[in-house]
Amino acid sequence: MKRLWVFALVALALVASTAHAGSIGVGVFGGASVPVLQEDQGQGTLMGVRVPVKLVPLFAIEPFYSKGSLGDKDVTVGPFTQTREGFDVTTYGANAMLTIGGPVSFYPYAGIGTAKFERTGQEESWTSYSLGLGLSLSPIPKVSFDLRGELQAAVDGDVSRKMVNVTLGASYSLFSMP
């Protein structure tokens, strides 16, 4: 019986905390994507959309969609040099963020999704994992600007492609939940 009361109190506390903490927003971002230990890809660009959903204090879920293009790279084998076309990378998924702070906040986040790598004659879809840190500035209510750095690893069995992404973005809180 005591467990039921503890569970009921915890549930009530969570419901009460969500009453003043929720919000849903939309944001855009862009930046650079740098391949890590990939001799067939060069540095490229990245842009996309995020939908931050904050349901409880200190925690947010952020579905996202991004589109990027990795750069072409010259690969030399013996006396031969060949230019490898860079991949077009489409990624979608969700990040979980531990949001700390007010108008200036620093937050860690982790994400999971699907990454699709495409170039002439090659198309692959892999599971994508990301881990990063962000810095957010909110000069006026409902508007925030953020700078993020992340390591993204797209994995398929024993094979992976890793990128370091650095992005700058802006978000607008569409509405707050009472």
N, C-alpha and C positions, 0 to 999 in steps of 0.2 A: 504494500500500500504506500510505503514511503517513496518507492521508486516512481510511482504514478504521480505523486505530488511534486517531486523534483522535476520530472518530465514536464508537467503542466506549468510549473514556474519558469522553466527554461523556454518553453514555447511562448509563454506570455511575454517574457522579456524580449524574445526575438521579434514578435509581432509589434510590440511597443517601439522597438528600435527602428523597424522598417517604416513606421508611421511618419517619421521625420527625416528619413535618410534617402529615400528613393528618387531616382531621376533617370531619364532616358535622353540621350543626345545623339548627335551625328557629327562626324569629323572627317577631314581630308588630310592626307599627308603625302610627302614626297621626300626623296633623298637618294643616297648612294648605296649600292650593293657591291661588296668586294668579295670575290671568291677566295676561300681559304684552301690552300694546298690543291688547287686544280690548275694543272698546266695547260688545259685546253679552253679556258675561259678568261676573259678580261673583266675589268671593273665596268659596272653598268649603272643604270638608274632604276628607281622603284617609285611607284605612286599607288595610292589606293584610298579606300573608304573604311572608316571605323564607326561602330555604333555602341558607345559606352552605356552600359546598363548597370546602375548602382542600386541594389536592392536593400543592402544592410550597410551600416557604417563600416568603414575600413575595407570593404571588399566590393569589387566590381567585375562583371563579365563583359567582354568586349568582342563581339563578332566582328570579323574584318574580311576584306577582299583586297588583294593587291595584284598589280601587274608590273612586271619588270622586264628589262632586257639586259642580259649580260653582254659584255663586249667581245668582239672577235679577238683571236689570239693567233700569232704565228708560232707554229710548232716545228722545231728543227730535229730531224732524225738523220744522223750522218750528214751527207752532203745535201740532203733534200729539206726544203722548207715549205710547209703547207699552212695556209691560213684556215683555222677552224672557225666556223660561224658560231657566234654566241647564242646561248639559249634564250628564248622568250619564256619567262617564268610567270605562271599564274598561280597564286596561292589564296586559299580561303580557309577559315577556321575560326577559333575563338581564343582569346587571351583571358587569363584569370589574373587580376591585379590586386595587390595589397596597397590601398590608397591611404597615405599618411600625410596630414597637413591641411592647410587651408588655401589661401591665395597663392602660396608657393609650396609645392609638394614634391616629394621625392618618393618614387615607388618602384618596387621590383615587380616583375610579371613573368608568367610562363604561358606558353600557348601550344596548341596542337591543331593540326589541320591537314590539308592535302595540297601538295605542290605538283603542278604539271609543267614539265620541261619540254619545250618544242623547238626544233630547228629542222631544216630541210632533211627529209628522210628519217627523222627520229622523233618519237613522241613517247614520253614516259610519265606516269603518275606515281608519286611517292608520298609516304606519310611524312609530314613536316612537324618538327618540334622547334620551339623557340624559347629563349631565356634572355631576359634583358632588364635594363634599368631605364627609368624615365624621370624627367624633371618637367614639372608643369607650372606655368605661371597663369594666374587668372586676374588680369587687371580690372575687369568689371564682372559683375555677376553674370552667370550663364555662358561666358566666353572664356576659353582657355587656350593657351599655346603650349605645345610640348615638344621636347627634344628627347629622342630615344636612341639607345644603342642596344643592339641585340645580336645574339649568335643564333642563326637558323641552321638546322641540320635536316636535310631531306634524306630519309632512309628507306632503302628497299633491300631487305635481307642483310647481307654483309657489305653492301655498297652504300655509300652516302655521298652527298654533295653538301658542303658547308659554305655559308656566306656570313659575313659580318655586315649588318644593315645599320645605317645611321639615317634617321628621319627627323624631319621638322614638320609639325602639323598644327592644325587649329580645329577646335571643337566648339559646338554650340549645344547647350542643354535645351532640348525642345520643350520639355515640361518636367516638373517635379511632382512626385506622387505625395499626397498628403500624409 
